[in-house]
Amino acid sequence: MADIALRVMTLCGNPRAGSRTFTLTQLVGEAIADSARGSGLGVRHTTIDLAAYSSALSTPASREIGDAVAEVRSSDVLIVSTPIYKGSYTGLLKSFLDVFPHRGLDSVTAVPVTVQASPAHVFAADLHLRPLLLDLGATTPTSALAVTEDQLEGAPDVVREWAIDQAPLAISAAQILNRTGVLA
């Protein structure tokens, strides 16, 4: 393994700890990490489940939230997931991302991931979550991964199929954003 480390971060915006959305997010992070390892990169894969931060978000200036924001901002590839609530992302995810400064995700490659009850919301990741990430300065070169609840049982296969083409895109974008083409 190389001494180059791709920092992969999974960020789950489901208000329920250990949710199915969290499990899906972990699968996407692992798929990207595996692809990076296959390219000879070292990988650090970390996770933030925002359900554990819900009470801390009532005081967004807290050290706990500041540390979480700093950790997210230091990632190279950020997988951001949310269940679809009322046709969009959760308030918990929005509250956390509202703490970020203007262009707070510059130099971060973000991957939007959603779980929705209905196929009618399959485009919510591209219509709502992607613009939010772009507004924060992230680059989002991959297609979003939108999974309906009835697909969750087969999530490992869904993610594996998605990752064949999309994981290399996320990794390449992260390398380009690093300016040198090599992760530090």
N, C-alpha and C positions, 0 to 999 in steps of 0.2 A: 504494500500500500504506500502511496505517495505521501509526502509530508504536507501536501496541499490539502486544505480542508474546505469543503463546501458546507456552509452553514445552512442546514435545512430546518425550518421552524414550522410546526403545525400549530395553528391558532383556531380553536373551536369556539364559536359563538353561541352554542346551545346552552340555555340556562340550567339544564339538567346535567349534573356531573356524570361522566362515564356513559354518555348517550350513544345512540347509534350513529349520530352525526360525528361524534368524537372518534368512534371506531373507523368510520369511513375516512376521516381526515388522516388518521394514523396510517391507513393502508396507502393513501396517496403519498404521504411523506416517505414511507418505506420504499415505494416503487421508484420515486425520484432518487432516493439515496442509493438504492440498488443499481440504478442506471448510471449514477455518478461513479460508483465503485467499479462498475464494468468498464468505465472510461479511464480508470486509473487514478481517480481522485479519492482522497480521504474524505470522510463525511462526519460531521457532527449533527446529529438529529435531536432536536429538543421540542418540547411540547408545552403549550399553555392551553389549559381548559378554563375558559373564562367563568365557568360556573363557580370555580373556587375563588373568584375575585369579585363576585357580585356585591357583597357588602362593602368591600374596599372602594368600589366605584362611586359610592355615595360621597367619598372624599377623594376626588381625582388627584389631588395634590399629594396624596400619601406616598410614602417611600415605596410601599409594595407595588403600587400602580406605576410609579416612576421606574422602578427596576424592570417591570414587565414591558413597559414601552421601550426602554433601552435595549432589552433583549430582542424584541421584535425588530427594532430598527437596525440591529447588527446582523440580521439574517441576510443570506444571499438569495435563498428561495423561501418564500413565505406562502404556505398553503392556508388559505382563509376559508373556513367553512361556517355555514349557518343552515338551520332548517328555515324553510320559508314560512313566515308568519304574516298574515294579512297581505300576501303578495310580494313581500320584500324580506330583508334580513331582520334579525332580532334586534330589539332595543338594547340588549346587553352588548352585542357586537358594536352597535352604533355608539353607545356610551363610551366604550373603550377606545374606539377609533377617534372619537371627538377630543380625546386628550392629546392626540398627536399634534405637533406643530405643523404649520403650512409646509407642504412638500416633505413631510416627515418620513415618507417611504422612498425618497430618492435613492437610487442605486439598489433597490430591492426588486426582485422579480417575484410577482405575486400570481398565485393560481387560485381563481375563485371556484369554490365547491359548494353545491347546495343539495339539500334533501327536501323533497316536496311530496305532499300527499297525493297531489293530482298532476297528471301530465300537462294540464293547462298552465302550470307554473314553470315548465321546463326552461323557459327563457329568462326567468327572474335573475339568474346569475349574471347574464350578459346585460340585462336592462337596468339592474339595480346595484349589484355587488361590484361588478367590474368598474362602472363609473366612479363609485366611491373610492376604490383602490387607486384609480388613475388620478382622481382629484388630490389624493395624498402623495402623488408623485411616483407611485409604483409603475413598473412596466409589466404588462400582462400579455405575453406573446402566445400563450397556449389557448386552446379552446377551454372553456369552462367545463367542469364536470358536474352535470346535473343528474341526480339519481332520484328516482321515485321510490317511495317507501316499499313498494312491492319488489323492487330490484335489490333491496338491501341484503336479502339472503344470499344472493349471488354476487355481492360486492367485490370479493377478491377477483373474480373473473372480469367484472365490469372495469375495475381499476387497472388490471393487467392489460386489457385491450386498449384503454385510453392511454396508458403510459407508453405503449410501443412508440407512438409518434410524438406524444406531448412531453414526456420527461426529457428527451434530448433537447427540445426547444427551450425548456425552462433552464436547463443547465447551461446551454450556449448563451442564452441571454444574460444569465448571472455572470458568466465569464466576460462578456462584452462590457457589461456595466462596471465591472471591476477596473476597466480602462487598460489593463495590461493583458487581458485575455487569460490571465492566470490568477486563480484565487489565492489570497494571502492567508 
